Amino acid sequence: MYRRYLQLAAVSVVFASEVVGHPAAVGKVWEVEDPMGLIASSLDYLSGLSALTGRV
């Protein structure tokens, strides 16, 4: 159970860093440079998180 928790925490941190890292400063406004990439990577991480938690 402890290893599963650590794996879940690690994937969650990577997912959060991906989401936070996508916006970029364009002038004085923060915008997402690649919205489709953000959506795709978010769905991929959510799928992985669902598999780790046993939910489909």
N, CA, C and O atoms as CSV, one atom per row, in Angstrom:
chain,resi,resn,atom,element,x,y,z
A,1,MET,N,N,0.829,-1.193,0.000
A,1,MET,CA,C,0.000,0.000,0.000
A,1,MET,C,C,0.875,1.258,0.000
A,1,MET,O,O,0.570,2.234,-0.686
A,2,TYR,N,N,1.961,1.225,0.774
A,2,TYR,CA,C,2.846,2.391,0.863
A,2,TYR,C,C,3.479,2.702,-0.488
A,2,TYR,O,O,3.573,3.865,-0.879
A,3,ARG,N,N,3.914,1.660,-1.205
A,3,ARG,CA,C,4.517,1.881,-2.536
A,3,ARG,C,C,3.501,2.459,-3.507
A,3,ARG,O,O,3.827,3.322,-4.321
A,4,ARG,N,N,2.271,1.976,-3.414
A,4,ARG,CA,C,1.218,2.495,-4.285
A,4,ARG,C,C,0.982,3.981,-3.997
A,4,ARG,O,O,0.810,4.778,-4.919
A,5,TYR,N,N,0.974,4.344,-2.720
A,5,TYR,CA,C,0.806,5.744,-2.332
A,5,TYR,C,C,1.955,6.589,-2.871
A,5,TYR,O,O,1.721,7.680,-3.391
A,6,LEU,N,N,3.188,6.108,-2.758
A,6,LEU,CA,C,4.338,6.856,-3.272
A,6,LEU,C,C,4.263,7.019,-4.786
A,6,LEU,O,O,4.588,8.081,-5.317
A,7,GLN,N,N,3.838,5.971,-5.476
A,7,GLN,CA,C,3.699,6.051,-6.933
A,7,GLN,C,C,2.627,7.070,-7.312
A,7,GLN,O,O,2.811,7.859,-8.238
A,8,LEU,N,N,1.520,7.049,-6.598
A,8,LEU,CA,C,0.439,8.001,-6.841
A,8,LEU,C,C,0.912,9.431,-6.576
A,8,LEU,O,O,0.611,10.336,-7.354
A,9,ALA,N,N,1.645,9.636,-5.492
A,9,ALA,CA,C,2.159,10.967,-5.172
A,9,ALA,C,C,3.140,11.444,-6.236
A,9,ALA,O,O,3.107,12.612,-6.622
A,10,ALA,N,N,4.005,10.566,-6.714
A,10,ALA,CA,C,4.990,10.944,-7.736
A,10,ALA,C,C,4.302,11.346,-9.042
A,10,ALA,O,O,4.658,12.357,-9.648
A,11,VAL,N,N,3.328,10.562,-9.470
A,11,VAL,CA,C,2.601,10.884,-10.701
A,11,VAL,C,C,1.831,12.184,-10.529
A,11,VAL,O,O,1.754,12.980,-11.465
A,12,SER,N,N,1.260,12.415,-9.354
A,12,SER,CA,C,0.515,13.648,-9.099
A,12,SER,C,C,1.413,14.880,-9.190
A,12,SER,O,O,1.010,15.910,-9.730
A,13,VAL,N,N,2.620,14.767,-8.665
A,13,VAL,CA,C,3.563,15.890,-8.712
A,13,VAL,C,C,3.982,16.171,-10.149
A,13,VAL,O,O,4.064,17.331,-10.551
A,14,VAL,N,N,4.246,15.136,-10.921
A,14,VAL,CA,C,4.626,15.322,-12.326
A,14,VAL,C,C,3.474,15.962,-13.094
A,14,VAL,O,O,3.684,16.863,-13.906
A,15,PHE,N,N,2.258,15.489,-12.831
A,15,PHE,CA,C,1.075,16.049,-13.490
A,15,PHE,C,C,0.932,17.537,-13.160
A,15,PHE,O,O,0.691,18.352,-14.051
A,16,ALA,N,N,1.080,17.885,-11.894
A,16,ALA,CA,C,0.972,19.289,-11.482
A,16,ALA,C,C,2.055,20.141,-12.144
A,16,ALA,O,O,1.787,21.269,-12.559
A,17,SER,N,N,3.258,19.618,-12.244
A,17,SER,CA,C,4.334,20.395,-12.869
A,17,SER,C,C,4.074,20.597,-14.355
A,17,SER,O,O,4.409,21.645,-14.909
A,18,GLU,N,N,3.479,19.599,-15.003
A,18,GLU,CA,C,3.124,19.750,-16.418
A,18,GLU,C,C,2.094,20.862,-16.599
A,18,GLU,O,O,2.225,21.698,-17.493
A,19,VAL,N,N,1.073,20.866,-15.749
A,19,VAL,CA,C,0.011,21.872,-15.861
A,19,VAL,C,C,0.558,23.263,-15.572
A,19,VAL,O,O,0.245,24.218,-16.283
A,20,VAL,N,N,1.371,23.377,-14.535
A,20,VAL,CA,C,1.930,24.681,-14.167
A,20,VAL,C,C,2.942,25.143,-15.208
A,20,VAL,O,O,3.076,26.343,-15.446
A,21,GLY,N,N,3.648,24.219,-15.824
A,21,GLY,CA,C,4.686,24.576,-16.782
A,21,GLY,C,C,4.189,24.973,-18.158
A,21,GLY,O,O,4.943,25.563,-18.931
A,22,HIS,N,N,2.947,24.670,-18.485
A,22,HIS,CA,C,2.439,24.978,-19.823
A,22,HIS,C,C,2.215,26.465,-20.080
A,22,HIS,O,O,2.548,26.941,-21.165
A,23,PRO,N,N,1.662,27.219,-19.123
A,23,PRO,CA,C,1.475,28.655,-19.410
A,23,PRO,C,C,2.821,29.364,-19.559
A,23,PRO,O,O,3.789,29.046,-18.869
A,24,ALA,N,N,2.858,30.307,-20.453
A,24,ALA,CA,C,4.082,31.083,-20.664
A,24,ALA,C,C,3.725,32.559,-20.742
A,24,ALA,O,O,2.639,32.931,-21.187
A,25,ALA,N,N,4.636,33.371,-20.312
A,25,ALA,CA,C,4.392,34.811,-20.340
A,25,ALA,C,C,4.489,35.314,-21.778
A,25,ALA,O,O,5.509,35.145,-22.445
A,26,VAL,N,N,3.418,35.927,-22.230
A,26,VAL,CA,C,3.394,36.552,-23.550
A,26,VAL,C,C,3.048,38.006,-23.293
A,26,VAL,O,O,1.893,38.347,-23.038
A,27,GLY,N,N,4.045,38.846,-23.362
A,27,GLY,CA,C,3.845,40.227,-22.958
A,27,GLY,C,C,3.646,40.256,-21.454
A,27,GLY,O,O,4.495,39.775,-20.704
A,28,LYS,N,N,2.537,40.814,-21.012
A,28,LYS,CA,C,2.232,40.847,-19.580
A,28,LYS,C,C,1.119,39.865,-19.215
A,28,LYS,O,O,0.641,39.848,-18.081
A,29,VAL,N,N,0.716,39.054,-20.182
A,29,VAL,CA,C,-0.392,38.119,-19.977
A,29,VAL,C,C,0.138,36.694,-20.042
A,29,VAL,O,O,0.958,36.359,-20.897
A,30,TRP,N,N,-0.349,35.853,-19.115
A,30,TRP,CA,C,0.030,34.434,-19.142
A,30,TRP,C,C,-0.938,33.685,-20.039
A,30,TRP,O,O,-2.152,33.746,-19.845
A,31,GLU,N,N,-0.399,32.982,-21.016
A,31,GLU,CA,C,-1.221,32.210,-21.938
A,31,GLU,C,C,-0.657,30.801,-22.071
A,31,GLU,O,O,0.528,30.567,-21.834
A,32,VAL,N,N,-1.509,29.886,-22.448
A,32,VAL,CA,C,-1.066,28.524,-22.735
A,32,VAL,C,C,-0.623,28.500,-24.191
A,32,VAL,O,O,-1.417,28.752,-25.098
A,33,GLU,N,N,0.659,28.191,-24.405
A,33,GLU,CA,C,1.198,28.193,-25.764
A,33,GLU,C,C,0.665,27.032,-26.596
A,33,GLU,O,O,0.450,27.177,-27.800
A,34,ASP,N,N,0.449,25.881,-25.960
A,34,ASP,CA,C,0.009,24.686,-26.670
A,34,ASP,C,C,-1.201,24.079,-25.950
A,34,ASP,O,O,-1.055,23.106,-25.211
A,35,PRO,N,N,-2.393,24.648,-26.161
A,35,PRO,CA,C,-3.566,24.159,-25.439
A,35,PRO,C,C,-3.863,22.689,-25.705
A,35,PRO,O,O,-4.229,21.958,-24.784
A,36,MET,N,N,-3.712,22.245,-26.947
A,36,MET,CA,C,-3.988,20.846,-27.274
A,36,MET,C,C,-2.992,19.921,-26.578
A,36,MET,O,O,-3.363,18.832,-26.140
A,37,GLY,N,N,-1.742,20.340,-26.472
A,37,GLY,CA,C,-0.739,19.557,-25.761
A,37,GLY,C,C,-1.073,19.453,-24.283
A,37,GLY,O,O,-0.905,18.396,-23.674
A,38,LEU,N,N,-1.545,20.548,-23.712
A,38,LEU,CA,C,-1.936,20.551,-22.302
A,38,LEU,C,C,-3.118,19.619,-22.074
A,38,LEU,O,O,-3.138,18.861,-21.105
A,39,ILE,N,N,-4.087,19.674,-22.954
A,39,ILE,CA,C,-5.253,18.798,-22.836
A,39,ILE,C,C,-4.828,17.337,-22.963
A,39,ILE,O,O,-5.243,16.494,-22.167
A,40,ALA,N,N,-4.003,17.039,-23.961
A,40,ALA,CA,C,-3.568,15.658,-24.187
A,40,ALA,C,C,-2.764,15.123,-23.006
A,40,ALA,O,O,-2.999,14.005,-22.546
A,41,SER,N,N,-1.822,15.916,-22.520
A,41,SER,CA,C,-1.007,15.436,-21.402
A,41,SER,C,C,-1.850,15.318,-20.134
A,41,SER,O,O,-1.627,14.416,-19.327
A,42,SER,N,N,-2.812,16.217,-19.951
A,42,SER,CA,C,-3.698,16.136,-18.784
A,42,SER,C,C,-4.523,14.856,-18.817
A,42,SER,O,O,-4.649,14.169,-17.804
A,43,LEU,N,N,-5.085,14.535,-19.983
A,43,LEU,CA,C,-5.875,13.308,-20.095
A,43,LEU,C,C,-5.012,12.074,-19.879
A,43,LEU,O,O,-5.456,11.096,-19.278
A,44,ASP,N,N,-3.775,12.121,-20.371
A,44,ASP,CA,C,-2.860,10.997,-20.192
A,44,ASP,C,C,-2.544,10.788,-18.711
A,44,ASP,O,O,-2.582,9.658,-18.225
A,45,TYR,N,N,-2.236,11.860,-17.997
A,45,TYR,CA,C,-1.936,11.748,-16.570
A,45,TYR,C,C,-3.165,11.328,-15.771
A,45,TYR,O,O,-3.060,10.528,-14.841
A,46,LEU,N,N,-4.332,11.867,-16.131
A,46,LEU,CA,C,-5.554,11.471,-15.422
A,46,LEU,C,C,-5.856,9.988,-15.626
A,46,LEU,O,O,-6.337,9.311,-14.717
A,47,SER,N,N,-5.569,9.498,-16.823
A,47,SER,CA,C,-5.742,8.069,-17.092
A,47,SER,C,C,-4.799,7.256,-16.196
A,47,SER,O,O,-5.203,6.248,-15.617
A,48,GLY,N,N,-3.555,7.697,-16.088
A,48,GLY,CA,C,-2.592,7.014,-15.227
A,48,GLY,C,C,-2.992,7.060,-13.767
A,48,GLY,O,O,-2.864,6.069,-13.048
A,49,LEU,N,N,-3.476,8.212,-13.330
A,49,LEU,CA,C,-3.925,8.344,-11.946
A,49,LEU,C,C,-5.129,7.452,-11.670
A,49,LEU,O,O,-5.230,6.847,-10.603
A,50,SER,N,N,-6.039,7.374,-12.632
A,50,SER,CA,C,-7.210,6.506,-12.471
A,50,SER,C,C,-6.790,5.046,-12.345
A,50,SER,O,O,-7.356,4.299,-11.547
A,51,ALA,N,N,-5.801,4.645,-13.130
A,51,ALA,CA,C,-5.316,3.262,-13.054
A,51,ALA,C,C,-4.686,2.992,-11.683
A,51,ALA,O,O,-4.861,1.910,-11.122
A,52,LEU,N,N,-3.958,3.971,-11.149
A,52,LEU,CA,C,-3.314,3.786,-9.850
A,52,LEU,C,C,-4.317,3.721,-8.709
A,52,LEU,O,O,-4.095,3.022,-7.721
A,53,THR,N,N,-5.411,4.444,-8.843
A,53,THR,CA,C,-6.394,4.466,-7.760
A,53,THR,C,C,-7.450,3.374,-7.930
A,53,THR,O,O,-8.292,3.180,-7.054
A,54,GLY,N,N,-7.402,2.666,-9.051
A,54,GLY,CA,C,-8.341,1.572,-9.256
A,54,GLY,C,C,-9.693,2.002,-9.783
A,54,GLY,O,O,-10.643,1.219,-9.787
A,55,ARG,N,N,-9.782,3.244,-10.226
A,55,ARG,CA,C,-11.042,3.737,-10.778
A,55,ARG,C,C,-10.930,3.831,-12.282
A,55,ARG,O,O,-9.876,4.166,-12.823
A,56,VAL,N,N,-12.019,3.534,-12.947
A,56,VAL,CA,C,-12.028,3.586,-14.412
A,56,VAL,C,C,-12.941,4.687,-14.867
A,56,VAL,O,O,-13.095,4.904,-16.069
